[in-house]
Amino acid sequence: MTITVVNPATEETIATLESAGVEETDAAVRRAKEAFPSWRAVSPRDRASLLRRLASLIEEHGEELARLESQNVGKPISGARGEIGMVADVFHFYAGAIDKHYGDTIPVAGGVDMTFREPLGVVGLIVPWNFPLNIASWKVGPALAAGNTIVLKPAELTPLTAMRLEDLAKDAGIPEGVLNVVVGKGSVVGARLVAHPDVAKIGFTGSTEVGRGIMEGAAATIKRVTLELGGKSANVVYADADLEKAAAAAPYSVFDNAGQDCCARSRILVERSAYDRFAELLIEATRNLKVGDPADDATEMGPLVSAQHRQTVASFVETTPLFQGDAPDGKGYWFPATLIEATNDDRVAREEVFGPVAALIPFTDEADAIRIANDTPYGLSGSIWTRDGAKALRTARALDTGVLSINSNSSVRVSTPFGGFKQSGFGRELGMQALAGYTEVKNVFINTEG
Ligand code: NDP
């Protein structure tokens, strides 16, 4: 079996790879298991310097990795550069975190009680195609820092940067067997990792549907799981907000990465008294979005990842859009930025589109905004725009959502926790919180009474 890797902007084949099966997956788990005892024993200082070296190699190879990611996902090169920059920062951060991940000493009678954060063993990391290396690093960084060994399965559509990461880890001096990349089908390689008795944990990002299956499969061996799943996030715009600023920013919060983003603010909720003015400004800002060749530095939106995905995205445009932008003709899986007036009961407002289609929904007051924003099975991300600080905080506290921003749409940072409420998953990535997902707490009591 082979995997054909395609450039979504040109439909040209950029690589043909052997697709791994169960045997190759088992061999990778074996290598990781053998490497675990010596990797966990590497001193914190030495492990930190290996991760720092990997971070530096990623920086040195930044342009190569960004171009590879841009060609494989069809994402604009400027965005890809930012993502690879973050990948290096993630490894720098977790290099620095290794000797700051403390246990506790707890006052007890008759002795001393202390806790240790022990690595889990072999962890299986399954990642999607939308931010391939970026999302991989959010898992690989803390997992390595905590002393685990890894089998990483990239998405079939976008395996190229994960394969380069494996090479760079070796070049950095990270021992053989510590980071193993297996390229193959989710239903084969991914499913085997979930079932494998020697895999202690699955770190997964992808669809809620596959996440549900992973949780079920993990039950058989009581595997730990971290799930980062879908989203249907609300961008709440109150009438007292800086409407120009909110409208100028809104297209980037949903059309960035062509909408293929679990954090996409794909429901734009606008207070009715400001709705018409905001809609005008939003149309203008969306019209100005630069769509085209991902290799061009000025491009802001590229194509979708595949022909099949474009078909799914198109199925969400069931009414005449309020506005639809331009997209190139000919080769490539292009889809125009699309604004649709909707109610929160419409399919476009309920399901994750994962494409450049935003639903514009009016609300009457603060209570109505909170009710609509929370009326979804998801709870990943979101934004609140208002000049009233108290209202901003009241709304933030009332939303059932893991990651929020006020008067901004940016909510992903290396040092702060990221993850969802409700069916957007559980567990936290990034920040010091991610280390909890790759360690067990061990409690040790020493009798000091002789
Ligand atoms: P999937 O959830 O199918 O894929 C994510 C990863 O899981 C891939 O590596 C995939 O492998 C793997 N996988 C698939 N099936 C299994 C399985 N049975 N056991 C273990 N691993 C498996 O997402 P899709 O790529 O199919 O995208 C579908 C939809 O999911 C999108 O339209 C979007 O709504 C949502 N999505 C959300 C993401 C997020 O960031 N939260 C990211 C990607 C998708 P392979 O690629 O080989 O199939």
Boltz pocket constraint, residues with backbone or C-beta under 6 A from the ligand:
constraints:
  - pocket:
      binder: B
      contacts: [[A, 126], [A, 127], [A, 128], [A, 129], [A, 130], [A, 153], [A, 154], [A, 155], [A, 156], [A, 157], [A, 184], [A, 185], [A, 186], [A, 187], [A, 188], [A, 189], [A, 190], [A, 191], [A, 194], [A, 205], [A, 206], [A, 207], [A, 208], [A, 210], [A, 211], [A, 213], [A, 214], [A, 228], [A, 229], [A, 230], [A, 231], [A, 261], [A, 262], [A, 352], [A, 353], [A, 354]]
      max_distance: 6.0
